[in-house]
């Protein structure tokens, strides 16, 4: 996918984050259909990938996977279709297959930050923390202004107990976009776990403005 691609994170499925234990699933599983269907390169490519839009909108993951398989049989060098295939596998809970697809994306399009983000998430889901950290650090190297990458990095550090590194990653995401609700959620979780009342309250107030749903999740954590 071309640099500068617009990404819309939809406010869907946030209640799946039981006790706020998981930030990343809601972050990466709710990319809008425009991620894959519109701002991809030239007109010919955009037209081609619009086939996927209705399937993404309907959350027809099996249909999306079938479409990607047809396309990849014709041309297996298209990283965009591998990314769509990985996304479909991910939504179906087939994380090993998703990992393999996203690994192919990183080889075909080594400068595509979203491919690395998804690859890191799939590795994380398969309990390969070391591999996930390496992948997300590569994403940060490619695009140091990707808030999504820093949120995933913060999540990984938080899960490994590296509290300060986790906080720094979330704060970097907020520096990039101070309305990044997922980053504020991470900060709030850290504040609550570490009994840092000031940090927790700052995050809670931000979330009250940005996302009442996430603010409620934080309070229940």
C-alpha positions in Angstrom: 0.0 0.0 0.0 1.2 3.5 -0.8 2.6 5.9 1.9 0.0 8.3 3.3 -2.8 5.8 3.2 -5.7 6.9 5.4 -6.8 4.6 8.1 -10.1 4.8 9.9 -10.5 3.0 13.2 -14.2 2.3 13.7 -15.8 2.4 17.1 -17.0 -1.2 16.9 -16.6 -4.1 19.2 -15.1 -2.2 22.0 -17.0 -4.3 24.6 -14.8 -7.2 23.6 -12.0 -5.8 25.7 -13.0 -7.6 28.9 -11.7 -5.6 31.8 -9.6 -3.5 29.5 -7.1 -6.4 29.5 -6.7 -6.1 25.7 -6.3 -2.9 23.7 -4.9 -4.3 20.5 -7.8 -6.6 19.3 -10.3 -3.7 19.2 -7.6 -1.5 17.6 -6.7 -3.8 14.7 -9.8 -5.8 14.2 -11.9 -2.8 13.3 -10.2 -1.2 10.4 -12.8 0.4 8.1 -13.3 -0.9 4.6 -11.7 2.2 3.1 -8.3 0.9 4.5 -8.2 -1.6 1.7 -10.6 -0.3 -0.9 -9.8 3.3 -1.6 -6.5 5.0 -1.0 -4.4 2.3 -2.6 -2.1 3.7 -5.3 -3.4 4.5 -8.8 -6.9 4.4 -10.1 -6.6 0.9 -11.6 -5.6 -0.6 -8.2 -8.3 1.3 -6.4 -10.9 -0.1 -8.8 -9.6 -3.6 -8.4 -9.7 -3.5 -4.6 -13.2 -2.1 -4.4 -14.4 -5.7 -4.9 -13.5 -6.2 -1.3 -15.5 -3.3 0.1 -19.0 -4.9 0.4 -17.4 -8.0 2.0 -15.6 -5.9 4.5 -18.8 -3.9 5.2 -20.8 -7.0 5.7 -18.0 -8.7 7.8 -18.2 -11.6 5.4 -14.8 -12.9 6.3 -15.2 -16.3 4.5 -16.3 -14.5 1.3 -13.4 -12.1 1.6 -11.0 -15.0 2.0 -12.4 -16.7 -1.0 -12.0 -13.5 -3.1 -8.4 -13.2 -2.0 -7.6 -16.8 -2.9 -8.9 -16.2 -6.4 -6.9 -13.1 -6.8 -3.7 -14.6 -5.4 -4.0 -17.5 -7.8 -3.8 -15.0 -10.6 -1.0 -13.0 -9.1 0.7 -14.0 -5.9 3.0 -11.0 -5.9 0.3 -8.5 -4.8 1.0 -7.7 -1.2 -2.4 -5.9 -0.8 -4.3 -9.2 -1.5 -2.1 -11.0 1.0 -2.9 -8.4 3.6 -6.6 -8.8 2.9 -6.2 -12.6 3.2 -4.4 -12.2 6.5 -7.1 -9.8 7.7 -9.8 -12.3 6.9 -8.0 -15.2 8.6 -7.5 -12.9 11.6 -11.2 -12.2 11.9 -11.9 -15.9 11.6 -9.5 -16.6 14.5 -7.1 -18.4 12.2 -4.0 -16.7 13.6 -1.3 -19.0 12.3 -2.7 -18.5 8.7 -2.9 -14.8 9.3 0.7 -14.7 10.5 1.8 -16.4 7.3 -0.1 -14.0 5.1 1.3 -10.9 6.9 4.8 -12.3 6.8 4.4 -12.5 3.1 3.3 -8.9 3.1 6.4 -7.8 4.9 8.5 -9.6 2.3 6.7 -8.2 -0.7 6.2 -4.7 0.7 8.9 -4.2 3.3 8.1 -0.5 3.7 4.4 -1.0 4.3 3.8 -0.1 8.0 0.3 -1.6 8.3 1.7 -5.0 7.2 4.2 -4.9 10.0 1.5 -3.8 12.5 -0.7 -6.7 11.5 2.2 -9.1 11.5 3.2 -8.0 15.0 -0.4 -8.5 16.2 -0.6 -12.0 14.7 2.7 -13.0 16.4 1.4 -11.5 19.7 -1.7 -13.6 19.4 0.4 -16.7 19.0 2.4 -15.9 22.1 5.5 -15.0 20.1 6.3 -11.9 22.1 9.9 -11.6 21.0 8.9 -11.8 17.3 6.0 -9.4 17.9 8.4 -6.9 19.5 10.8 -7.2 16.6 8.1 -6.7 14.1 6.5 -3.6 15.8 9.9 -2.0 16.3 10.4 -2.4 12.5 7.1 -0.7 12.0 8.2 2.2 14.2 11.5 2.5 12.2 9.5 2.7 8.9 7.1 5.3 10.2 7.9 7.0 13.5 4.6 8.8 13.3 2.3 5.7 13.3 0.3 6.0 16.5 -1.1 2.5 15.9 2.4 1.1 16.0 3.2 2.8 19.3 0.0 1.6 20.9 0.8 -2.0 19.9 4.4 -1.5 21.2 2.9 -0.2 24.5 0.7 -3.2 24.8 3.6 -5.6 24.3 5.8 -3.9 26.8 2.9 -3.7 29.3 2.3 -7.5 29.0 6.0 -8.2 29.6 6.1 -6.0 32.7 8.2 -3.2 31.2 6.0 -0.5 32.7 8.2 2.5 31.9 8.8 1.5 28.3 5.1 0.8 27.9 4.2 4.2 29.3 6.7 5.9 27.0 5.2 4.1 24.0 1.6 5.2 24.8 2.8 8.7 25.5 4.5 8.8 22.1 1.3 7.8 20.5 -0.4 10.7 22.3 2.3 13.1 21.2 1.5 12.0 17.6 -2.3 12.4 18.2 -3.5 13.6 21.5 -7.0 12.3 20.6 -5.8 8.7 20.4 -8.3 7.0 22.7 -6.5 3.7 22.7 -3.3 5.3 23.8 -5.1 7.1 26.6 -6.6 3.8 27.6 -3.2 2.2 27.9 -2.0 5.1 30.0 -5.1 4.7 32.3 -4.5 1.0 32.7 -0.9 1.6 33.7 -2.0 4.3 36.1 -4.5 2.1 37.8 -2.3 -0.9 38.0 0.6 1.2 39.5 -1.7 3.1 41.8 -0.6 6.4 40.1 -3.7 8.4 40.8 -2.6 11.4 38.8 -1.8 9.4 35.7 -5.1 7.5 36.0 -7.1 10.6 36.4 -5.5 12.3 33.5 -6.3 9.4 31.3 -9.8 9.0 32.6 -10.6 12.7 31.9 -9.2 12.4 28.4 -11.3 9.3 27.7 -14.5 11.0 29.0 -14.1 13.4 26.2 -12.8 11.1 23.5 -14.7 7.8 24.1 -17.3 7.3 26.9 -17.3 3.6 26.1 -13.5 3.3 26.7 -13.8 5.5 29.8 -16.4 3.1 31.2 -14.1 0.1 30.4 -11.2 1.8 32.2 -13.3 2.4 35.3 -14.3 -1.2 35.4 -10.7 -2.5 35.0 
